[in-house]
Each structure stands twice: as C-alpha cells, then as structure tokens.
Amino acid sequence: MTRAQFAAMVRQAFRKSPTRPAVSFTDVPETYWAIGAIREAYTTGFMSGFPEGNFLPDENISRAQVLVSLSNGLGYAANGSVNNTLQVYSDASSIQDWARPSIAAATEKQIVVNYPNVQTLNSNRPATRAEVAAQIYQALVSTGQVSAISSPYIVSQNMTPPANNQPTVQIPAGTTIPVRYEAAEKILISLEEPDPVPVTLTAARDVVSSNGRVLIPANSQVVGELRVIDGGAQFYAREIVLTNRDRFPISATSSIVRTTEQVRKSANLLEVLAGTVLGAGAAAGVSSVTGDRTITAEEVLGGGAAGALGGLYLGRNQITLISISPDTDLDVTLDAPLAIR
C-alpha cells in the first residue's frame, strides 16, 4: 500500500478537526488524485512529510509508519516504559528509534495486529492492504467507534514475552534464498493467467549467519505465487515456514522469467505435460488449442478447472506460454529485512 492510498483510507475512517495548517508538498501537485486526502491526513496530525519538503505519495508505507500515524493522529502516548512494552515483540530490536514511542502506545491500545506470528512485528516491511485494514479497525475499536473482534493476532501486553534463549537475527534485504521445486521439473503459465498462480517452493540449502547459526534451514517452505508481469512471470514470496513449523511473513521476489514456448494444435499432450504443472490459464489454453480435455485438476496449480477458462482461447491454433524451470529460475531475494528468532 502506498502512502497516498493510506492517506485516503485514514480520511474515510476518521473524522477529526485540523490541528495544524496545510502545507504544500513539492511532489504532490494540485491535480494529484489524493491531494485532498493527503492534505487532510497532514492537517489532522495523522501523517507528515519529509525534511526535504516532499511527501513521497507513491512510496510503499511500512508497518511502522502505519502504527506511528495512527498513534499520532489519535493523540496516543505510551503510559509505561517504552522498552518494557516493546519486549512483547521477538524482533523489537529492529524497531527504529523514531518509531518506538508511538508503536509502544499503539501496543498499549491494542491496535497492533500481527499475522501469522503474533509476536513478530516486522516493523520495516511494507504494509499490505489487509494489514492496514486490520490496524485501522483496531484503532477504531480503541476510540469506541466499532465493536471489538476476538482474534489471536491482536497484540496484548498480557502476552508472555518471547524466550531469550535465541536472539533475534535480522536477515538483510538483498539476501538470496536458493530454492527448488519438488512437484515438477517445469511450470507453464499463460501470459493471460486470470489470477496469480499459487506455488510453494522449498529452500534448497541452509541460509547461515556470519557466526554459523542456521537462520533458514534447508527444506523450509517458501509460500507465494507467480504473477504475470512485464511480459514474463515473477515469484512473490509471502510466507516462510521453517522446518520447526515457525512461520514468518516475508517480502521476497525472484527474477522475472521471460522464457517462452509455443504449444500448437498438433502437439502431443503427453509430451507437453511430461514433468510439468500448469497455471489455470495455461491449462485452459493447452486444452483449447490441442482439443484434449484430459488435463486433470492435479496437473493444475491451485487445483483449478481448465474448462471454465477455455473461452479465452477459442479459435487459436497455438498458444505462447511462459516456461519456468523452478529449480534454477525462482531463487528469491529479500526485498525487505527478515527477522528470525
């Protein structure tokens, strides 16, 4: 979610009188689609600009920025010791100094929602739309505007602080996780895939810290999806599941794969499918072009049915598919730091 999109959500969620006069940001022209929301988010104290006089409306907003915004906009301050409050997070050491007081206040007000590991904050990772929606809802709960919802992912100060036998280690952005794919030798997806294609990869070898500690063991699962982008396909990781079953949100991507192959009307389906799995769109295209309706749900990633999409490819004599060799094409690189305990 971008900073402009967040400003628009804040404008819809909260009704608050201005606390300071408006300013003009150098990178927000009067014609910008969210200028009204940005101006209101600033004047009501929810958001601020940067020292250079800009707002960076199209920059992704981090989870820390979301929580600081909600705390500041609602006038919350930490009642107790900031450091003691933040001990509930296994990755508290990665919270930047400027954000610590406001995140402590948000924690006391039970605004913070962490999924899938409730004690992992991932403060520096870009916030998703779902996460922002959850935090804004909790902020509305804190002001009495909506009813509380019971959830195991709402952070509470009554939670037991994480054990300190293993310190949190932050794997820096730019680190590469080599992967393999055990379900097939090749993945085919269409340039016209209607939805992201779900894929779970496996860490091919240990990722080890400088002191020899294994941070991500081989055989950990990297859960994500393939998306069609810029004429190719790219894997987006969203969660890593370690071999001990600990789960952590992850922001990582592969390189864009642009290798293609054509499937023609005369193609032998057995040869096309040998050692291969397909996205739903690719399955529909292959089935439509070859006239063979024997592709099963087991051969389609996500278990989707190919027949429902066949109309996209009617009348074609061939289809161009993106051909992915997952063991060599999909190594992922962290786009944001990953805190591991």
Order of alpha helices (4+ residues) and beta strands (2+ residues): alpha-alpha-alpha-alpha-alpha-alpha-beta-beta-beta-beta-beta-beta-beta-beta-beta-beta-beta-alpha-beta-alpha-beta-alpha-beta-beta
